[in-house]
């Protein structure tokens, strides 16, 4: 695709054109990424370590700044947003991190409520002056992720799988228009990994929003994704339904074939 291709219509959740990222001049990690997200559901992004999957998500939510390209979100160019405009847009992008990124000294319910901080004034946020509606919603989300009985425990007392559930609840607490999840299952056992993907699928369906999920487990991606994007060396080499991805595609994405089963 050309970076001059027209962006999707305003009903699109996300439209990316010509996205590039260099950490070192002349050594791009992302080499002109183009895709649209036009419907809810899980979009699994697969590819080897170092190919730019995490960089892609971090450009989308502007944890890092892209070098070039356009990120169209909520009918605005997120790549150019600054100040209050950027803060307002990021409120609508829920992020689930590989390492959870919880505030360990806070309770579980307090961590979930931090998902509302972006919607509050600086004074309200400093005082943690959450509305009763927000508090009720936070408890409902904890119940949805199976942690209602842990609401008043410190975050650092939880297992890895429980922490990731809190991270998902916190992201959904933002009432986002899109969810991003960066390797949310990488440090979890197989059973817990499935449960985490089920939660992402649940909230994507309930909220009618897409969830972009970086994931190493191809089988898990195939099981839950409506669409798979395969990346290799900073470019997209496959974009389509899970049933369409073949061993030849996977060899192109990951290289070699000895790991195929």
N, C-alpha and C positions, 0 to 999 in steps of 0.2 A: 504493500500500500504506500501511496505517496502521502507526505505530511500535508499536502495541499488538498487532500480529499475532504469534501464537506463533512462537518460533524453531524452526528445523529440528531434527530429532532429533539425538541425540548422535553419530550416524555422519556427520553433515554436516562437511565440511572447514571451512566458514566460513559464518556467517550474520550479515548486517548489517541493522539496523533503525533507521530514522530518523536516519541519520548526518548530522550538520551540522558545518560548520567555518567559523568567522569569524576572520579575522585582524584585522579592524576591526569594532567593534561595529555591528550593523545592516547589515553588508554581507557576507552569507554567500557563501562560495565553493561549499560543498556544502549543498544545500537539502533534506535529508531523503532520503538514499539507502537503498534497500532491495534486497537480493538475497541469494540463497543460492548457495553452491558445494557441490554434492553429489556430483560425480564428477571423476575425473582428466581431464587434457587441457588444451589451451591455451584460455584465455578472453581474447579480445582486447578491450581497452577503447579505443574510438576517440572522437575529438572534436577540436574546434579548440583551439589554444593558449589557456590561461587558463580553460578550462571546469571544471577541478578534477580532472583525471585523476591528476596527480602528487600532489596533495593527498590524494586518496582512498587511494593506496598508502601514503603516509607516515602517514596515520591508522591504517591497518591494522597496520603494523609499529611504530607508536607513535614514529616519529621526530618527529612532532608530536602534540599532544593534541587529540582532537576536542572540539568545543564541546558537543555533545549526541549522544545516540544510543547504540546498543549494538553491539559487535563480538564475536560469540560465536565463540571459537576454542578447540579442545581442551577443550570443555565448560566454558569459563570466559569471563567477560566481560573481554576484553582492554582495553576502553576504561577500565576501573576499576582495572586491575592496577597495582601499585606494587612497588618494591624487588625482592626476590628472585623473587617471583611473575612480575613483568614480565620480568626477565632470563631466567627459565626458558622463558617463552612465546616470547620473541623468538629464542631459540636454534632454535626449530622453524619459523621463518619465514626462508627464504633470500631475500636481496635482491640483485638485479642492477641496477647503477646506470648511468644514461646516461653519466656521466663516469668510469666504471670504479671510482673510489674505491680504487685500489690504494695500497699503501705503496711509493712509487717506489724507495726505497733498498734494499728487501728483494728477495731473489731471487723468482723465479716460484714455486718450491716453498714458500718461506716464506709468501708471500701466500696460497696455497691452504690451508696449515696454519692460518692465522689463523681459518679457519672453525670450528675446534675450541676457540677460546679461551673461548667462553661456557660450555663444559662443564668447564672446569678451575678449580682453586682459584686465588686471586690469586697465591700463591707459585709454583705450576706455570706459570701464564701469564707471570709476570714472567721466569721462567727459560727460557721456551719449552721446557718439559719435555714434549714430545710423545711419546706411546707409539709403539712400533714399528708397531703396527697402524694408527695414524693416518698415519704416514709412508708405509706401504705403500699405504693408500687414496688418499693425495694423489698418489702417483706413478701409480696406476691411473687417477685422474681426469684427470691431465695427458695420459696416453696417449689417453684417450677424446676429449679435445678437440683432439688433434693437436699437443700442445706438449711431449711427453716430452723432446725433444732440447734444449729451452730451459729445463729445470728450474732450472739454476744461473745463469741470466742475471738481471741486475737487471731489475725490472719496467719501468723507464724506457727500456730498450733495445728494447721491443717496439712493434709497430705497433698502431693502434687496434683492429683486428680481433682481434689476438692478446691484447691487454689485456682485451677483452670476454670472450674464451674463459677467461682466468684468473679473471675475475669470476664467470663461471658455475660454474667448477670450485670456487671458494671457497664459493659459495652452496650447492652440492650437498654439499660437505664437511660442512656442518652437519647432514646427514641430516634435512632439513626435512620438515614435513608439507604445506607449501605453498611455492611459489616466486612471488616478485613481481619483475617486470622493468619498470623505468621507462625507456621509450624506448630499448631496448637496441640499436636499429639506426639511430638518427637520424643519426649522424655517419659511417656506414659506406657503402661503395660497394654497388651492388645485389647483386653476387655474394656479398660477405661478409655482407650483411644476411640473405640466404637461408640461408647456412651457420649463422649465429647462431640463426635461428629453428629450423633443423633440430636444433641441439643442445638447445634448450629443449624441443622436441617429444620428442627422444630421452629426456632425463632425466625428463620428465613421465611418459612411458610406462614407463620402466625402474623408476622409484621409485613408480609408481602414485599420483601426486600431481597436483593442479592447478597450472597456471602462469598467473597473471594478468599480462598483458602490455599495457602502454600502448604504443600504436603509431600513428603518423600515416599510414602507408602502408596504405590500405584494401585494395589488391590483395593485399598480403602477409598482411594479417589474414585475408582471405577464404581464402587458400591454406592457412593453417596452423591456424586456430582451429576448435574444435568449437562455439564459442559466441561471439557478439559482443555487447558492451554499448556502445551509442552514447550519449554524453553531450553535452549542450548547456546552457550557462549553469547548470551545477551540478545538473542533474537528469538522470535516465535517460529517454531518449526511444525507445530500442529495446533489447530484450533477447531474443535468440533465435539461431537457427542462421544461419550465413553466407549460405546460399542464400535466406533469407527477407528479407534487407535489400535494399530497393529504392532507386531513384534518389530517390523521394519522401522516404524515410527519410533519405538522405544530405543532401538539401537542407534537411530539418528540422534535422539535426545541424550542418551546416557553414554553411548559409545560401547563397542564390543557386544558380546552376546553371552559370555560365560555365566552372567548373573541371571539370565532369563530362565524361568522354570515353567 
